[in-house]
Amino acid sequence: NAGTYNVLVATEQFGITYTKEAVLTILQAEAEIKISNTTQAFDNSEKSVTVATVPEGLEYSVLYDGIEALPIDAGTYEVLVKINEPNYKGEKNANLENEDSPVSLQLDNLHQVYDGSGKSVLVTTIPTWLPISITYDEAEETPLNAGTYKILVVTEQFGIEYTKEATLAITPAKAEIIVSNNEQIFDGLPKEVTINTEPTGLANKVLYDNSIESPINTGVYNVEVSLEDNNYTGSYEGKLNIEKAEAEILLSNLTYFYDGSPKSTTIETVPAGLQVEVLYNGNTVLPVEIGEYQIEVKINEDNYRGVVKENFRILEESVEITVVDSVVEFNDGALEIEVNTFPTDIPLEITYNGSKEKPVNAGTYKVVITAELNGKTYTKETTL
C-alpha cells in the first residue's frame, strides 16, 4: 500500500554484522475521474453528477459549490470530485447546469365571431403534457355572447404555478336586413316599411328622416334601420315613398242657359272637402257667354291627386222636354205620360187628345206637352 516505510538492511561477513537504514516511500497512484450528466433540467428535485473512476469502484467525495448538499434550484454549480482512497489520489472540477424548465403558455383564437355557441381559446403548453385551467371573467363556462372577456390560464409543474392573462374578443356576427314595402299610398294612417332580418326576429330601430315617428303624409323619407342586438351588427339605408291617394271628383250642373251671369259647375270630392283647381278652356275665369267649354278640375292637395275633364255648356235659353216612356200598361186607373225637362221643375201643361184629363182606358192618345219660361212657350207632341 502507499505509505512510508523504515527499511533496515543487515548483512554479515566474517562474523561481523553490517546494517543500513533507509526510508521506502510508496506514493499514491493517480486515478482517473470521469464526470458526466452535467446538464440537467430543473424539476424541483435534487440533482447530482455521475462519477466514474479508473480503476473502478474507488471511493470519492463530491462537493457542489463547496458543500455536500445536492442542489435543487436551477442554476450553475461548481463541482469538485476528490478520490478518498489510501492508494489513489485525484480530483477533478466540472460545472453542473441545472437548467430552468422552459414552461411557456401560448394562447390562440383570441378573436372570434358570435355564432350562438360557446367560445374557448386554444392553449399550447411547453411541455405539452402540462395540465391547464382556464377562466373567462373568473368563470369556467365558455362565453357565448359578443364582448370582451379576461382570460386567465393556470398551469403547474413541479409544484410551481405558472399563469398567463389575455383578452378574448367575440365580435358581433353580420346580420342581413331585408326591407320591403317601400312604396305606399296615403290613407291618413302612419306608414312603416316592412323589416325582416336574417337570422329572423332581431330587434331593430327604424328612423324616418331621423325620427322614430312613422310618417303619415305623402313624400319621400330617408329610412335608416339599425340592429339593437349586441350579438349582431347590420344597417340599412333606403327610402320610403308615400304617394298621393287617388281622389274621386264628381261634377254636376254642367249645362246652363244663358242669362248674362257667370256660370260654374258643382264639384264634389271623395273624400269630401278637398281643395280643387278649376279651369274653363284653360282659364280660371267663369264663363258667361253661350258656348261649349272644356272644364278641367284638378285636386290641389298634398296628399291627394286626381283630375277630371268634362264638357260644360251655356245654351241659348230654351226648354228641353224629354219623354221618358210613352207606352204604359193599363192598370185599371188613371194613366199619364212620364216627362223630364231641362231646366227642371218647370210647370207643364199636358193634354191627352185635347183634354187635360188623364186617360184611363187602353188606347192611343195624342199628347201635347206645353211649358212656359220667361214669356216663351215651348211644346212637344207625342203619343201615349
LUMTORBA-592968 format. One line per field, with one value per residue: residue in one letter; residue number from 1; x, y, z of N, C-alpha, C in turn. Coordinates in pm, whole numbers, plus 50000, padded with zeros to 5 digits. Layout:
! residues N
drenke c(A	...)
pakol c(NUM	...)
nxx c(X	...)
nyy c(Y	...)
nzz c(Z	...)
caxx c(X	...)
cayy c(Y	...)
cazz c(Z	...)
cxx c(X	...)
cyy c(Y	...)
czz c(Z	...)
END
This chain:
! residues 384
drenke c(N	A	G	T	Y	N	V	L	V	A	T	E	Q	F	G	I	T	Y	T	K	E	A	V	L	T	I	L	Q	A	E	A	E	I	K	I	S	N	T	T	Q	A	F	D	N	S	E	K	S	V	T	V	A	T	V	P	E	G	L	E	Y	S	V	L	Y	D	G	I	E	A	L	P	I	D	A	G	T	Y	E	V	L	V	K	I	N	E	P	N	Y	K	G	E	K	N	A	N	L	E	N	E	D	S	P	V	S	L	Q	L	D	N	L	H	Q	V	Y	D	G	S	G	K	S	V	L	V	T	T	I	P	T	W	L	P	I	S	I	T	Y	D	E	A	E	E	T	P	L	N	A	G	T	Y	K	I	L	V	V	T	E	Q	F	G	I	E	Y	T	K	E	A	T	L	A	I	T	P	A	K	A	E	I	I	V	S	N	N	E	Q	I	F	D	G	L	P	K	E	V	T	I	N	T	E	P	T	G	L	A	N	K	V	L	Y	D	N	S	I	E	S	P	I	N	T	G	V	Y	N	V	E	V	S	L	E	D	N	N	Y	T	G	S	Y	E	G	K	L	N	I	E	K	A	E	A	E	I	L	L	S	N	L	T	Y	F	Y	D	G	S	P	K	S	T	T	I	E	T	V	P	A	G	L	Q	V	E	V	L	Y	N	G	N	T	V	L	P	V	E	I	G	E	Y	Q	I	E	V	K	I	N	E	D	N	Y	R	G	V	V	K	E	N	F	R	I	L	E	E	S	V	E	I	T	V	V	D	S	V	V	E	F	N	D	G	A	L	E	I	E	V	N	T	F	P	T	D	I	P	L	E	I	T	Y	N	G	S	K	E	K	P	V	N	A	G	T	Y	K	V	V	I	T	A	E	L	N	G	K	T	Y	T	K	E	T	T	L)
pakol c(1	2	3	4	5	6	7	8	9	10	11	12	13	14	15	16	17	18	19	20	21	22	23	24	25	26	27	28	29	30	31	32	33	34	35	36	37	38	39	40	41	42	43	44	45	46	47	48	49	50	51	52	53	54	55	56	57	58	59	60	61	62	63	64	65	66	67	68	69	70	71	72	73	74	75	76	77	78	79	80	81	82	83	84	85	86	87	88	89	90	91	92	93	94	95	96	97	98	99	100	101	102	103	104	105	106	107	108	109	110	111	112	113	114	115	116	117	118	119	120	121	122	123	124	125	126	127	128	129	130	131	132	133	134	135	136	137	138	139	140	141	142	143	144	145	146	147	148	149	150	151	152	153	154	155	156	157	158	159	160	161	162	163	164	165	166	167	168	169	170	171	172	173	174	175	176	177	178	179	180	181	182	183	184	185	186	187	188	189	190	191	192	193	194	195	196	197	198	199	200	201	202	203	204	205	206	207	208	209	210	211	212	213	214	215	216	217	218	219	220	221	222	223	224	225	226	227	228	229	230	231	232	233	234	235	236	237	238	239	240	241	242	243	244	245	246	247	248	249	250	251	252	253	254	255	256	257	258	259	260	261	262	263	264	265	266	267	268	269	270	271	272	273	274	275	276	277	278	279	280	281	282	283	284	285	286	287	288	289	290	291	292	293	294	295	296	297	298	299	300	301	302	303	304	305	306	307	308	309	310	311	312	313	314	315	316	317	318	319	320	321	322	323	324	325	326	327	328	329	330	331	332	333	334	335	336	337	338	339	340	341	342	343	344	345	346	347	348	349	350	351	352	353	354	355	356	357	358	359	360	361	362	363	364	365	366	367	368	369	370	371	372	373	374	375	376	377	378	379	380	381	382	383	384)
nxx c(50084	50030	50247	50483	50775	51011	51326	51544	51853	52048	52364	52627	52962	53236	53167	53102	52849	52679	52483	52212	52011	51711	51448	51150	50930	50605	50420	50085	49885	49791	49456	49201	48934	48605	48350	48008	47674	47626	47455	47132	46769	46570	46356	46257	46373	46647	46973	47244	47580	47715	47964	48258	48535	48875	49109	48804	48542	48650	48656	48506	48450	48202	48160	47938	47949	48115	47990	47840	47570	47313	47223	46911	46774	46740	47030	47390	47643	47954	48146	48333	48516	48670	48918	48893	49087	49338	49543	49518	49496	49345	49163	48892	48747	48430	48131	47795	47502	47192	46928	46678	46334	46172	45892	45612	45328	45105	44854	44586	44331	44201	44038	43721	43404	43066	42838	42642	42732	42941	43254	43594	43937	44245	44496	44840	45092	45426	45625	45422	45245	45143	44900	44608	44408	44133	43983	43713	43655	43666	43503	43433	43277	43250	43224	42930	42814	42865	43144	43409	43639	43816	44089	44229	44487	44606	44876	45077	45392	45604	45528	45532	45355	45231	45114	44906	44773	44516	44304	43991	43813	43493	43335	43044	42819	42762	42457	42175	41965	41650	41448	41124	40817	40842	40708	40419	40073	39905	39678	39597	39688	39964	40267	40481	40786	40840	41020	41255	41483	41789	41971	41626	41393	41545	41594	41530	41583	41413	41441	41281	41362	41537	41374	41182	40916	40653	40588	40309	40206	40222	40526	40888	41088	41384	41509	41644	41776	41876	42035	41939	42080	42313	42467	42475	42548	42457	42313	42087	42008	41775	41480	41148	40858	40573	40295	40059	39711	39445	39183	38827	38638	38342	38122	37858	37570	37644	37536	37392	37151	37188	37208	37340	37499	37796	37880	37914	38035	37910	38092	38196	38399	38555	38756	38541	38547	38796	39055	39036	39139	39001	38950	38827	38826	39102	39123	39082	38872	38523	38291	38067	37935	37733	37808	38036	38244	38557	38593	38824	38907	39113	39266	39399	39589	39812	39817	39649	39549	39416	39220	38978	38802	38550	38272	38135	37845	37692	37386	37168	36872	36615	36367	36399	36219	36169	36050	36005	35888	35660	35484	35256	35116	34784	34618	34384	34337	34393	34601	34923	35168	35528	35757	36056	36223	36441	36542	36488	36194	36003	35682	35431	35194	34978	34805	34572	34464	34355	34242	34274	34230	34343	34393	34208	34146	34253	34439	34538	34674	34688	34935	35008	35255	35318	35526	35630	35855	36001	35824	35813	35679	35696	35657	35580	35499	35358	35276	35071)
nyy c(49880	50226	50449	50529	50370	50242	50118	49854	49726	49443	49277	49026	48948	48757	48717	48952	49195	49397	49690	49890	50165	50304	50489	50385	50496	50463	50593	50737	50624	50788	50835	50811	51030	51045	51260	51293	51367	51634	51833	51915	51915	52139	52019	52053	51878	51706	51727	51552	51484	51229	51000	50831	50610	50530	50316	50119	50172	50321	50505	50823	51176	51433	51772	52048	52362	52383	52250	51955	51909	51824	52009	52182	52396	52577	52656	52722	52517	52473	52191	51964	51680	51438	51188	50945	50747	50528	50441	50574	50877	51185	51445	51635	51901	52037	52168	52180	52210	52307	52339	52583	52493	52507	52630	52736	52925	52946	53134	53112	53186	53418	53605	53592	53519	53580	53309	53188	52971	52839	52995	52920	52962	52860	52676	52628	52439	52431	52220	51990	51832	51946	52014	52228	52507	52716	53033	53255	53580	53519	53298	52952	52867	52866	53162	53290	53516	53815	54027	54135	53939	53864	53654	53395	53174	52889	52685	52410	52295	52072	52160	52432	52718	52851	53127	53292	53580	53708	53855	53770	53834	53847	53913	54085	53908	53934	54047	54022	54270	54299	54497	54590	54692	54962	55139	55313	55415	55712	55715	55841	55716	55617	55519	55244	55080	54736	54506	54251	54019	53837	53629	53554	53770	53963	54236	54574	54916	55184	55471	55752	55998	56073	56050	55874	55857	55731	55819	56004	56170	56236	56192	56160	55974	55942	55633	55466	55180	55013	54757	54637	54455	54295	54091	54094	54272	54525	54725	54944	55158	55348	55438	55556	55588	55768	55785	56010	55973	55853	56064	56098	56280	56446	56582	56809	56992	57080	57203	57504	57769	58063	58366	58593	58599	58481	58136	57827	57496	57237	57091	56798	56613	56300	56177	56412	56773	56844	57057	57217	57292	57476	57494	57659	57605	57629	57853	58040	58207	58239	58122	58318	58365	58225	57895	57616	57470	57339	57185	57150	56989	56976	56809	56981	56920	56816	56547	56411	56326	56385	56423	56549	56575	56746	56837	57158	57350	57649	57739	57881	58030	57800	57542	57209	56928	56606	56290	56023	55766	55644	55443	55273	55038	54927	54969	54971	55221	55580	55697	55829	56016	55998	56256	56449	56760	57020	57334	57190	57133	57292	57424	57229	57182	56934	56769	56519	56391	56645	56698	56775	56581	56279	55982	55671	55442	55171	55244	55467	55785	56126	56332	56647	56851	57129	57400	57691	57960	58245	58403	58277	58015	57662	57363	57012	56737	56406	56059	55858)
nzz c(50000	49958	50127	50393	50472	50711	50640	50704	50639	50668	50687	50696	50756	50799	51049	51129	51165	50944	50894	50741	50732	50597	50421	50276	50039	49923	49680	49631	49367	49065	49001	48752	48689	48582	48488	48434	48300	48342	48263	48329	48359	48533	48784	49029	49203	49378	49238	49090	48977	48758	48843	48749	48807	48732	48835	48865	49103	49308	49613	49660	49703	49661	49601	49582	49479	49697	49904	50043	50008	49782	49495	49427	49316	49006	48816	48792	48908	49077	49058	49252	49247	49444	49506	49757	49872	50013	49848	49612	49439	49339	49177	49039	48854	48757	48596	48700	48529	48610	48445	48399	48384	48074	48080	47904	47795	47537	47378	47156	46904	46993	46884	46781	46618	46691	46708	46845	46987	47254	47314	47316	47407	47249	47396	47414	47562	47684	47854	47654	47794	48019	48273	48249	48354	48276	48298	48229	48258	48529	48546	48479	48269	47915	47721	47549	47427	47230	47301	47528	47710	48005	48014	48205	48233	48392	48491	48619	48730	48880	49131	49102	49008	48707	48521	48275	48123	47912	47655	47536	47247	47131	46848	46716	46500	46145	46030	45808	45680	45559	45373	45283	45113	45043	44886	44919	44961	45045	45316	45537	45762	45977	45814	45764	45679	45588	45775	45772	45914	45888	46079	46175	46348	46487	46708	46621	46517	46370	46174	46036	45831	46038	46260	46505	46468	46272	45937	45796	45595	45237	45051	45019	45224	45414	45513	45784	45921	46205	46398	46718	46886	47075	46979	46707	46407	46176	45916	45741	45471	45302	45112	45180	45006	45005	44825	44665	44731	44520	44447	44414	44178	44140	43911	43854	43722	43462	43243	43140	43083	42900	43076	43113	43339	43523	43506	43679	43743	43962	44217	44372	44600	44678	44920	45097	45065	44957	44830	44514	44178	43918	43575	43292	42965	42999	43158	43457	43487	43525	43286	43076	42838	42571	42472	42430	42667	42770	43067	43325	43613	43886	44157	44432	44651	44915	44979	44810	44478	44153	43858	43636	43330	43153	42940	42938	42914	42799	42708	42461	42581	42642	42657	42723	42652	42751	42676	42883	42888	42668	42646	42833	43062	43086	43392	43526	43626	43640	43376	43287	43106	43136	43196	43153	43211	43101	43182	43510	43710	43588	43536	43377	43114	43019	42766	42668	42379	42344	42592	42937	43114	43251	43074	43111	42992	42780	42483	42215	42251	42163	42267	42400	42514	42707	42794	42976	42981	43097	42951	42709	42506	42497	42322	42292	42107	42122	42144	42356)
caxx c(50000	50103	50282	50628	50824	51153	51391	51671	51923	52158	52447	52726	53084	53342	53116	53074	52720	52676	52342	52187	51872	51662	51300	51083	50801	50519	50330	49951	49874	49693	49333	49127	48795	48518	48226	47906	47540	47648	47348	47003	46654	46510	46226	46233	46431	46793	47049	47383	47651	47755	48111	48323	48679	48964	49029	48666	48499	48723	48575	48529	48353	48160	48113	47868	47976	48187	47915	47798	47426	47280	47145	46773	46731	46805	47149	47518	47712	48091	48155	48469	48518	48802	48933	48915	49146	49477	49642	49495	49466	49297	49045	48854	48643	48332	48013	47663	47399	47053	46859	46539	46238	46118	45746	45552	45186	45069	44710	44539	44185	44158	43942	43622	43278	42950	42752	42549	42796	43045	43384	43708	44067	44332	44615	44951	45189	45557	45599	45285	45161	45106	44756	44574	44271	44104	43864	43670	43597	43665	43409	43483	43195	43293	43124	42851	42774	42969	43200	43548	43648	43951	44128	44338	44527	44695	44932	45166	45495	45694	45484	45541	45240	45257	44989	44911	44648	44490	44167	43915	43716	43390	43274	42908	42806	42698	42319	42117	41839	41572	41342	41028	40701	40894	40617	40285	39978	39848	39541	39575	39744	40111	40323	40609	40840	40840	41159	41290	41626	41846	41864	41497	41350	41638	41541	41586	41535	41390	41427	41231	41417	41598	41271	41123	40775	40621	40529	40170	40180	40295	40662	40995	41152	41504	41487	41765	41747	41993	42002	41955	42115	42457	42538	42470	42567	42400	42241	42022	41968	41691	41376	41006	40784	40428	40237	39927	39597	39354	39054	38720	38580	38207	38077	37717	37538	37736	37464	37313	37101	37248	37130	37430	37578	37896	37829	38016	37987	37907	38200	38208	38516	38558	38684	38479	38614	38932	39078	39047	39165	38904	38980	38731	38911	39234	39117	39012	38756	38398	38233	37938	37874	37683	37913	38078	38373	38616	38623	38924	38910	39232	39284	39512	39615	39942	39804	39555	39561	39301	39184	38867	38769	38414	38222	38047	37773	37596	37298	37064	36760	36509	36323	36406	36118	36207	35954	36077	35823	35531	35399	35227	35023	34656	34621	34253	34340	34432	34732	34987	35299	35638	35829	36160	36251	36560	36569	36393	36093	35922	35541	35392	35053	34974	34671	34559	34357	34300	34183	34367	34200	34434	34314	34201	34126	34357	34425	34646	34631	34777	34978	35072	35318	35343	35598	35648	35972	36033	35732	35818	35609	35764	35569	35630	35390	35393	35157	35072)
cayy c(50000	50353	50490	50545	50253	50242	50000	49816	49624	49385	49174	48975	48898	48720	48726	49093	49236	49533	49734	50020	50210	50400	50507	50350	50569	50417	50705	50706	50626	50884	50773	50892	51063	51083	51324	51307	51413	51766	51925	51854	52007	52164	51957	52074	51766	51713	51692	51511	51440	51089	50992	50701	50615	50429	50193	50129	50147	50398	50595	50965	51272	51535	51900	52138	52496	52370	52178	51822	51904	51823	52128	52166	52510	52595	52738	52659	52481	52425	52055	51915	51537	51407	51047	50922	50613	50537	50409	50653	51018	51252	51533	51693	52006	52046	52252	52119	52305	52269	52439	52618	52425	52607	52630	52852	52915	53024	53142	53145	53202	53526	53687	53503	53582	53520	53220	53125	52862	52882	53021	52893	52989	52744	52693	52536	52446	52367	52094	51979	51748	52016	52038	52370	52551	52843	53106	53367	53673	53446	53185	52841	52847	52939	53267	53278	53643	53908	54110	54105	53858	53849	53514	53358	53036	52848	52551	52381	52196	52051	52241	52575	52761	52947	53187	53386	53653	53759	53901	53707	53926	53786	54024	54055	53850	54019	54008	54083	54342	54298	54597	54590	54782	55098	55222	55304	55520	55784	55687	55908	55636	55610	55420	55186	54977	54601	54469	54114	54002	53703	53546	53618	53816	54051	54366	54679	55054	55245	55617	55812	56134	56087	56050	55742	55863	55683	55930	55990	56247	56196	56242	56062	55978	55861	55524	55408	55068	54962	54646	54658	54322	54301	53981	54108	54406	54540	54851	54961	55293	55346	55539	55523	55681	55766	55853	56069	55885	55896	56115	56098	56412	56434	56709	56822	57126	57105	57273	57619	57860	58196	58472	58708	58589	58374	58004	57732	57361	57196	56993	56722	56524	56188	56230	56544	56895	56863	57176	57187	57398	57459	57570	57655	57633	57667	57982	58033	58298	58167	58162	58390	58363	58099	57818	57490	57491	57220	57212	57061	57002	56905	56813	57065	56878	56749	56402	56353	56367	56348	56520	56507	56670	56731	56949	57249	57424	57757	57733	57983	57993	57718	57434	57077	56836	56470	56188	55908	55641	55677	55323	55227	54925	54952	54917	54996	55350	55690	55679	55954	56003	56043	56360	56528	56888	57098	57319	57109	57200	57389	57380	57174	57154	56815	56731	56387	56410	56777	56710	56769	56462	56167	55869	55554	55323	55135	55310	55557	55922	56233	56407	56777	56897	57273	57463	57836	58010	58385	58456	58197	57888	57551	57249	56886	56643	56265	55973	55770)
cazz c(50000	49960	50261	50421	50547	50753	50583	50769	50560	50751	50625	50793	50693	50893	51186	51164	51110	50890	50875	50675	50745	50494	50419	50148	50021	49811	49652	49580	49221	49009	48948	48653	48729	48470	48537	48328	48343	48399	48222	48364	48356	48664	48810	49171	49280	49394	49120	49115	48859	48757	48855	48728	48834	48675	48833	48905	49239	49408	49694	49627	49759	49563	49658	49487	49534	49824	50008	50001	49980	49640	49459	49377	49235	48877	48823	48759	49031	49061	49111	49284	49282	49502	49541	49900	49881	50062	49746	49492	49457	49218	49189	48909	48860	48646	48626	48685	48483	48639	48360	48433	48297	47982	48077	47837	47761	47418	47361	47022	46888	47081	46810	46722	46577	46755	46631	46937	47060	47345	47252	47403	47348	47229	47480	47389	47671	47671	47784	47605	47880	48143	48293	48247	48386	48209	48341	48144	48355	48657	48539	48399	48150	47796	47690	47426	47367	47184	47406	47562	47831	48060	48019	48294	48216	48502	48484	48732	48706	48994	49243	49071	48928	48600	48474	48163	48103	47777	47635	47427	47187	47045	46775	46668	46366	46045	46000	45690	45700	45434	45386	45172	45129	45038	44809	44977	44921	45158	45358	45665	45870	45974	45723	45804	45592	45644	45802	45808	45939	45878	46130	46194	46480	46557	46744	46536	46534	46239	46172	45913	45837	46172	46363	46528	46433	46137	45861	45752	45472	45118	45040	45018	45354	45432	45608	45842	46009	46277	46487	46862	46938	47100	46913	46561	46354	46043	45898	45610	45434	45182	45102	45185	44922	45026	44710	44683	44707	44415	44494	44313	44152	44085	43855	43815	43671	43351	43136	43183	42981	42908	43139	43131	43463	43519	43539	43728	43771	44102	44234	44496	44603	44772	45036	45080	45110	44906	44750	44372	44082	43809	43456	43181	42848	43047	43226	43585	43484	43499	43156	43077	42705	42516	42407	42494	42731	42833	43208	43385	43759	43937	44303	44472	44789	44933	44997	44715	44339	44071	43757	43552	43224	43102	42860	43012	42810	42824	42592	42444	42668	42586	42744	42662	42706	42716	42716	42938	42846	42607	42645	42968	43064	43154	43528	43587	43692	43553	43316	43245	43044	43222	43122	43220	43145	43136	43324	43584	43793	43510	43531	43246	43084	42933	42723	42604	42280	42368	42725	43048	43193	43225	43024	43198	42912	42684	42355	42175	42277	42120	42386	42376	42639	42692	42904	42956	43053	43067	42849	42587	42518	42431	42315	42238	42080	42116	42167	42471)
cxx c(50087	50130	50434	50672	50974	51217	51525	51731	52041	52233	52556	52841	53186	53298	53085	52945	52727	52526	52335	52037	51839	51507	51250	50948	50729	50410	50193	49951	49769	49575	49267	48981	48717	48384	48131	47773	47547	47545	47215	46895	46595	46376	46192	46279	46583	46862	47192	47447	47679	47908	48156	48474	48751	49089	48889	48651	48573	48625	48610	48425	48324	48109	48051	47874	48030	48112	47867	47651	47401	47193	47005	46738	46807	46927	47272	47596	47853	48105	48304	48457	48662	48805	48964	48964	49290	49580	49625	49465	49415	49175	49018	48740	48554	48220	47885	47564	47260	46962	46714	46444	46170	45965	45697	45407	45159	44919	44676	44385	44129	44060	43847	43493	43162	42875	42656	42608	42904	43179	43496	43836	44145	44462	44717	45052	45320	45607	45450	45192	45112	44955	44728	44432	44254	43978	43842	43594	43569	43563	43467	43404	43249	43186	43056	42840	42894	43014	43347	43552	43793	43980	44243	44364	44630	44744	45031	45266	45588	45659	45490	45427	45282	45122	45012	44774	44638	44345	44107	43811	43622	43316	43134	42911	42734	42559	42272	41984	41770	41452	41254	40914	40746	40805	40476	40202	39915	39706	39510	39631	39897	40158	40460	40655	40833	40984	41167	41441	41664	41973	41738	41482	41444	41573	41609	41521	41526	41372	41378	41269	41464	41495	41217	40976	40753	40549	40386	40152	40266	40433	40759	41075	41277	41478	41622	41724	41878	41947	42027	41976	42266	42536	42541	42492	42511	42324	42183	41991	41890	41587	41238	40932	40634	40366	40100	39818	39510	39221	38953	38661	38445	38159	37927	37693	37636	37669	37377	37253	37159	37153	37216	37515	37679	37836	37946	37951	37986	38003	38190	38331	38494	38705	38639	38573	38754	38940	39098	39084	39076	38942	38869	38806	39047	39239	39040	38888	38631	38338	38096	37863	37826	37799	37942	38221	38425	38655	38722	38932	39023	39238	39411	39540	39750	39929	39710	39585	39437	39271	39069	38840	38629	38382	38121	37980	37688	37513	37209	36940	36655	36467	36331	36307	36152	36101	36031	36019	35684	35439	35382	35124	34898	34660	34492	34253	34381	34575	34789	35124	35406	35730	35935	36180	36388	36534	36459	36294	36018	35779	35506	35239	35050	34829	34677	34437	34280	34241	34292	34343	34294	34350	34319	34188	34244	34332	34545	34593	34735	34807	35047	35123	35358	35414	35617	35763	36002	35951	35732	35751	35680	35670	35641	35509	35444	35266	35181	34989)
cyy c(50124	50391	50508	50432	50275	50109	49976	49700	49572	49279	49132	48918	48875	48744	48868	49132	49382	49569	49868	50054	50310	50409	50474	50422	50514	50526	50655	50717	50731	50807	50869	50911	51109	51135	51341	51353	51551	51871	51856	51962	52018	52093	51961	51956	51783	51663	51655	51468	51290	51081	50847	50716	50503	50428	50214	50115	50223	50488	50740	51049	51378	51657	51983	52278	52485	52298	52046	51816	51912	51944	52091	52277	52514	52686	52658	52638	52430	52291	52020	51769	51503	51261	51036	50777	50627	50517	50491	50796	51075	51342	51597	51794	51999	52141	52171	52229	52248	52371	52457	52550	52528	52600	52756	52820	53005	53017	53186	53150	53308	53620	53593	53581	53506	53428	53143	53009	52918	52893	52998	52925	52858	52770	52585	52553	52381	52346	52077	51908	51820	52032	52189	52389	52690	52904	53224	53464	53600	53333	53078	52822	52930	53041	53243	53410	53727	53996	54075	54037	53847	53700	53497	53209	53003	52706	52534	52275	52192	52141	52390	52611	52868	52999	53275	53449	53702	53807	53830	53807	53846	53900	53986	53999	53948	53964	54081	54148	54354	54390	54593	54686	54928	55193	55205	55424	55581	55738	55748	55834	55637	55495	55375	55088	54842	54554	54322	54106	53856	53700	53626	53670	53907	54185	54474	54813	55117	55396	55660	55960	56167	56094	55908	55740	55815	55793	55897	56052	56198	56260	56126	56080	55890	55759	55470	55300	55022	54852	54685	54522	54319	54196	53992	54254	54410	54671	54855	55108	55285	55456	55476	55630	55663	55851	55910	55966	55943	55940	56111	56238	56391	56572	56702	56966	57165	57179	57383	57687	57998	58292	58592	58702	58475	58242	57914	57598	57336	57079	56929	56633	56412	56152	56374	56656	56917	56991	57136	57313	57372	57552	57549	57698	57687	57796	57966	58122	58218	58216	58228	58364	58223	58026	57690	57507	57355	57257	57106	57090	56914	56921	56892	57041	56809	56597	56334	56406	56320	56459	56462	56617	56638	56850	57027	57340	57536	57770	57856	57935	57915	57616	57305	56986	56697	56373	56065	55779	55675	55555	55276	55116	54961	54888	54949	55125	55455	55670	55815	55924	56056	56133	56421	56657	56939	57241	57239	57199	57310	57337	57338	57163	57041	56786	56599	56393	56539	56798	56700	56647	56348	56048	55751	55426	55296	55205	55396	55699	56018	56319	56535	56826	57043	57323	57609	57882	58150	58437	58380	58062	57784	57430	57129	56794	56502	56184	55890	55649)
czz c(50000	50106	50273	50513	50583	50708	50660	50689	50647	50670	50726	50712	50804	51035	51229	51092	51064	50864	50803	50689	50635	50505	50279	50143	49899	49790	49604	49427	49179	48949	48847	48699	48605	48527	48419	48389	48408	48355	48244	48363	48495	48674	48958	49257	49287	49268	49159	48984	48871	48752	48831	48751	48759	48764	48890	49056	49345	49484	49657	49699	49652	49638	49546	49547	49675	49932	49951	49959	49830	49605	49404	49278	49102	48893	48781	48889	48997	49132	49134	49328	49328	49545	49690	49921	49932	49952	49618	49530	49324	49250	49052	48930	48735	48688	48604	48646	48512	48570	48402	48335	48206	47971	48005	47803	47642	47397	47219	47022	46983	47014	46737	46695	46640	46659	46720	47015	47152	47276	47355	47329	47335	47305	47443	47501	47628	47813	47752	47702	48004	48154	48295	48301	48327	48271	48248	48233	48487	48660	48448	48270	48033	47757	47556	47353	47323	47300	47426	47699	47874	48078	48118	48277	48324	48473	48599	48690	48826	49111	49220	48977	48826	48550	48351	48146	47959	47772	47514	47378	47096	46978	46727	46526	46274	46015	45876	45726	45565	45452	45261	45204	45131	44959	44865	44934	45045	45187	45494	45784	45862	45886	45771	45698	45664	45656	45840	45827	45920	45961	46165	46336	46554	46586	46660	46567	46396	46257	46035	45917	45979	46284	46379	46493	46290	46061	45816	45614	45356	45115	45035	45146	45353	45542	45652	45940	46073	46373	46631	46928	46952	47022	46761	46524	46212	46036	45757	45592	45303	45188	45125	45106	44948	44914	44744	44653	44594	44476	44379	44302	44081	44039	43824	43772	43561	43235	43196	43060	43006	42976	43170	43258	43450	43567	43585	43755	43921	44118	44371	44485	44705	44795	45016	45123	45059	44823	44604	44295	43960	43695	43353	43056	42890	43125	43356	43589	43449	43367	43173	42947	42666	42448	42485	42542	42781	42976	43257	43533	43811	44088	44335	44621	44796	44930	44899	44575	44264	43973	43675	43450	43172	43012	42942	42908	42869	42696	42583	42517	42590	42689	42666	42732	42655	42768	42760	42886	42793	42594	42787	42959	43144	43293	43604	43667	43593	43505	43277	43190	43138	43142	43212	43142	43187	43093	43393	43657	43718	43506	43388	43237	42984	42898	42649	42511	42308	42505	42830	43136	43152	43179	43119	43117	42820	42552	42326	42184	42223	42241	42341	42511	42617	42817	42871	43043	43004	42948	42719	42613	42435	42436	42259	42222	42072	42132	42291	42436)
END
